[in-house]
Amino acid sequence: MADKNERPIKVVAENRKARFNYAIEDTIEAGIALTGTEVKSIRNGKTTIAESYADSKDGEIWLINANIPEYLQANRFNHEPKRPRKLLLHRKQINKLMGAVDREGMTLIPLKLYFNERGRAKLLLAIAKGKKLHDKRESEKKRDWGREKGRLMRARG
């Protein structure tokens, strides 16, 4: 039985379009360097990572264009909503990600922003390759067929 102090994983923001627009190769969990008002704003649940991406600069990985709105009660101590945020990764992981981006033409896409069991903000980062238009059509056909198959099976009993 779980401790009563232990919290479940709470997903705050999800990039649902990423799995449709990109072929995901691998995922890595990364921490994020945040200020206090950013953490409070994320807990409110108004964060969006749909149009964000990760990029390497000076041997570090940064989350670019993620929108964490200002925390209303913070007045003058607030943060900038779309500032670049440093991702906390081990050196080996950073080298792997930078190598994939440089050599293989991959991109780093955030999939989920969540709080883990210990209450820390984490980001699920994917190494992905962009899908072509015909690949997107094929995945849409598969999804539609899966729905239709489910309907037919339910109708049969």
C-alpha positions, 0 to 999 in steps of 0.5 A: 500500500502506498504512503499517504504522503506520496503524491501521484503524477500530475500532468499539467500540460501535454503536447498532443499534436506532437505524436501526429506531426513527428515520428518519436524515436526516444524520450527522456525525462528532464528537470526544469530550472524555474523561479518560484512564481513559475512553479505556482503558475504551473500548479494553476494549470494554465501552461502551454507547451504546444508550440515549444521546442528544445534547443542546445546553446553553450553545451546546455539544453534550453526550452524555448517558447513555452508559455507559463503565464504570470502568477497574478498574486506575485505583482512586481516579483513576476517572471517573463511568460515566454523566457527560455528555461534551462533543462536539467540533464546529465552531461551524457544525456545532453551529448546524446541529444545534441548528437542526434540533433546535429548528425541525424537531423532530429528535433527535440519536442516536449511531450508533457509537463508534469509534477512527479511523485516528489512534487518536482516539475519535470518535462518529458522530452522526445527526440523526433523526426518530422513526418511527411504529409503522406505519413500523416495521412497514413496515421490518420487512416489507421486511427480512423480504421481503429475507431471504425473497427471498435464501432463494428465490434460493439455493434456485433456484441 
